[in-house]
């Protein structure tokens, strides 16, 4: 063995395995998960007694085109604090600049980076100056987007589109329809952002089919998924029924405790928990994927369910079978966690605060079988 994580408590939602196990790594992959391994046979042994070992966390909505867009954060600088081994960039780059993203950020990154390719040629270029990338439909070329996606089949896992008052103006759902052409031809999911209408949440959902992803699914008003009386919209239930994936995508303006608590009370959980971390949400209220996960625990979701929604669930949504679980032969990604006790405040995007007595903390990562200690 190249490495053994010894003495920890393992939880793997994909297999249901839970309890005291050692995890062995060889050649960058998981080679063994056993109650106690012969530690003398390993080149390196890390004692993780008292810690919980879970599959490497996947942040399915992040913005990590650092230096290439104004919203990009540096994945390797954030990974250990966030507990994330795989960042999925949600459309920072389009066909016009993805080659730069790949060469200058994805390839040298120690943390794994996958990406949704933006239907807009330039990606999300006007984040700070308020110029939406879907305001001009001439920037949205399905054929060019498809060709670029096929150039990078190992990294591009779907197509991204942003619609709303500031991102697409009066173009209604037309950007979604153009993006859907590319994603359908690629046979990969479409991730759709929503913000203030137009279009409405109902209009957006009607464009999405099985495997497509609605991010910012727990938005506050407007475009909240619940009615004024607090009931989950019928169209939201119908979309889940036909296989639309509901992703949190917290960010700076897209998560409200009122929406989330009402949805959860009615048994409507998100399929995936993600941070939408970027340069403006890093200092709050999103902070990191672990912080967003901790908010859901503060809302009453149990640890096991939260872990499922950042491991096996996003891996399934982006059709990656070698991450998100601790099966033999999987990529050697593990997040080492502990539950920190104390008095913690959590804020949503409209300033509402809830308190809780616990917060998740990362105590190290393993990526591709290589240990990455905490900062």
N, C-alpha and C positions, 0 to 999 in steps of 0.2 A: 504493500500500500504506500502511496505517496503521502497521505495524510489521514489521520483519524481524529474526529471530534469525539471526545470520550466523556462519558458520565452525564450526558444531558438527558432531558426529557423531550422525546420526539412527538410531534403532531403532524401528520400528513393527511389532509382531507381527502386526497384522491384515493388512498387505500384504506383510510379509516385507522391506520396504525397510530397508536398512542401509548406512550409509556417510556420506560428507561431503555434507551438503545444507544450504541455507538454507531457512527456513520463513517464508512471508509471511502476514500477517493483514490482513483488511479486513472492516469491518462486524461485528467480533466473531467471525468465522469464519476457518477456514484457507482461504487463497486460492491458495497455491502452495507446492510442495515441490520445489525445483530445485537442481542442483549449485552454481550460483552465480547469484544474482539481481542485477539492476541496483539497487544499494543507494541510488543517488542519487534514486530514485523514491519512497523510503519517507519518511514523516514522522519515524519513529524507527527507529534501527538499534541493536541490542544485540549486542556482540561476545561470543560464547559459545565461542570457540576453546578446545579442550581439554576441553570438556564434552560429555556425552551428552544428547540431546534425545529424550524419549519422550512418548507420549500422556499427558495429565494423569492422575495416579494416582487410582483410585477406591477408597476405603476402604468396603467393602460392609457392614461391621459397626462402627458407632461410636455414641456417645451424646452428642449435641450440643444437647440442649434445655437450654442454659445459663440458669440462673436459674429454670427452671420445674420441674426435678427435681433431687434431690440428687446425681445421678450425672452431670449434664450438664457438658461442657467447652465452652469457647468456640472455635468452629470457626476463626474468623479469626485468633485468637491462636496456633493450632496449625498452620495450613495450611502455611506455608512450611517450618518445621522438619520437618514430616511428609512434605512433598512431595505433598500431597493437594490436588487441585482439586475433587473431588466427594466429599463425605461422605454416606454413606447411614446415616441414623439407624435403629437396629434396635429400634423399638418403645418409645422413651422415652415417647411420648404415645399415649393412646387416644382414643376418640371424644369423651370428655368434655373433653379439654383440647387437642386438636390445633389448634383455631382459634387459641389463644394461641401455640402453638409456631410456627404459620405467620406470624402477625402480628408477633410480637416477636423471632423468631430467623431463620426461613427467609427472609422477605422482605428484611430489611436486610443479610443476610450477603453479604459479598464472595465467599467460597467458595460453591460450589454445594452445596445441601443437598436431598437426596431422602429419603424415609422409608418404612419399614414401619410400618403402623398397628397398635398393640397391640390384640389381641382384648379385653383387659381395659379397661373403660370409663375407668379412671383412669391407664392406662399403668403404668410402673414407679415407683410413688410411694413405696414403703417400703424403698428400697435400704439406707439407713443404720440403720433400726430393725428390719429383718428381717421385714417383713410382705409376704409374697408376693402379687402381684396376681391370682393364679389360685387362691388358697385358697378363695374363695367364688365358686361358679359363677354366682351371681346377678349378678356383675359382667361376665359374658361374654355379650354379646348379639349374635349374628351379624347380625341385621337392622339394628340401630343402627350397628354397625361398618361394614357395607356401605354404608349411606346416607352416613355421614361420608366414607368413602373416595371415593365418587362426587362428593362436593362438592369434592374436591381431586385431580382426576385427573392433573394435571400433576406433582404432587409425590409422591403416594402410589403406590409401586411394588409393594406387596404387603402381606401381613398377617403379624404376628409373634405368637408364643406362647412362653411360658417354662413348662417343666414340670420338676419335680424335687422333692426333699424339702422344700426351703425355699421354693420358688415356687408349688407346687400341692398340697403335702401328700399326702393320700390320694386325690386325685382322679384318679390314674392318667393315662390318655390322654384323658380326657374334654375337657380344655381344647383339645387338638389337634383333636379331632373337631369341636368348635364353631368353632374358627378355620378349619378346612378348609371348613366350610360357607360362610363369608364369602369365603375366597380363591377357591373354585371358582366362586361366583356372580360374583365380580369378574373372574375369568379372569386372575388374577395369582398369583405364587408365594406359598407359605407358607414363612416362615422359622421353624424350630423350635430353641429352646435346650434343651439337656439339662444336668443337673448330677447330683447324687447321686440314686440311685433311692429310691423309685419315681417314674416307670416306668423300666424298663430300656431300654438303647439298642436292643435288638432290638424291644421293644414299640413304641418311637417310630418306628423305621424302617418298620415294617409299616403305619403310617398315611400314609406319604409316597409321592407319585407323581412322575411326570415334571415336572421344573421346580421342584419343591419343594426347599427348602434346609435341610440339616442344618448348623447352626453348632456350633462347639466340636468339630469332627470328630476332633481329635487329643488328646482329653482323656486325662489320666492315670487310673489306677484310682480309684474305680469308674466304670463306664460307659465304659471304654476300648474302642476299636475292635479291639483285638487280644486274643487268648486268653492264658492264663497261659504257654503255650509260645511266644508271640510271633507266632502266625499271625493274619492278618487274618480277622475273623469272616466266615463264609459269608454271613450276612445283610447285611453291609456290601457285599460283592461283588454280591449280588443287587440291592441298592438302586441301586448305580451302574449296573447293567445295565438297570434300568428308568428311568433318567434323573434320579435324585436328585442334586442338586448338593451337593458336600462343601466347606464353608467353614471356614477355620481359626478365626476369632473368638477370638484369643489371650486377652485380658482378664487378670483377676487370678487366675483359678483354672481355666483351661480349655485349657492347652497343656502337654504333657509331652514332653521330649526322648525318653524311652523309647518312647512311643507313636509319635511322629513318625519316629524313626530306623528302627523296625521296619516301619512302613508304607512308608516310602520305599525301604527295602531290598528290599521285595517288589513294587516298581513301582507302589505306590498313592500317587499324589500328590494333594494337595488340588486341587480345581477352582479355588478362589479363596483368596487369602491376604488376610486382614483383621486388624485390630488389636483390635477390641472395646475401643477406648479410652474411658475414662470417668474420673471424678474419683479413683477408687481404683487404677486401673491406669496412670495417667499417669506416676506416679513409679516405676513398675516393677511387674511385670517386662515389661509390654508396651511402655511408653514412647511409641511412635509406629508408624505403618505402616512407615516406613523401617527402624526397628529390627527389626520382625518379619520384614521381607523379608531383612534382613541375617542373621538367624538361619537362615533357610532356605539362604542361600548358605553359611553356616558348616556346615550339615548336608550340603553337597555339591550343592545345586541350582545350575545355572548361571544367570548373569545374565539371559540371554534368556528362560528359562523363568519366572523370578521375575517379570519385567516382564509377560509374558503374563497371569499370574495376578492382576495388579492393574490391568489395562487392558481388553483385549478380552474376557477371561473374565467379569469382573463385569458389564461392559456387556451381554453376552449374557444373563447370568443374570437381570438386571432389565429386559431388553428395551428398552434405550436405544441407538438406532442412531446417535445424533449425538455420542456421547462414546466414549472408549476407543480411538480410532484417529486417524490423521493424514490421512485422506482429504479431498479438496477438498470444501468445504462443511460439514465437521464443525465443531462448536463449537470456538472457538479456545483450546483448553486444552493446555498443554505443561508438563511437569515437566523442569527442567534439573538433571542429576545429575552427580556425580563419585564415584569409588570412592576413599575415604580409606584409606590404608595405615597400619598400626600394630599394636598388640597390644590386642585387644578381648575382654572377657568378656561372655558372654550367659547369662542365667539363665532357667530355665523356672519354672512356678508352684509346684513343690515344692522349689525351691532348687538343683536340679542345674545345674552350670556347664559350658559348653564355651567354648573359646577359638578365635579366628580372627584373621587378619592383615588383614582388610578390613571396611569398614563403608560403607554408602551414605550420601551426604550430599546434601542439596538446595541448589542454588546459585541458586534463583529459580523463579518460576512465571509462566506466562501463563494468565489466566482470562478467557474471553470477549474474547480479543485484546488484553488490557491486561497489561502487564508488572508483575510484583510482585517486587521485588528481595529478596535474602536479608536476614535480620535482621543 
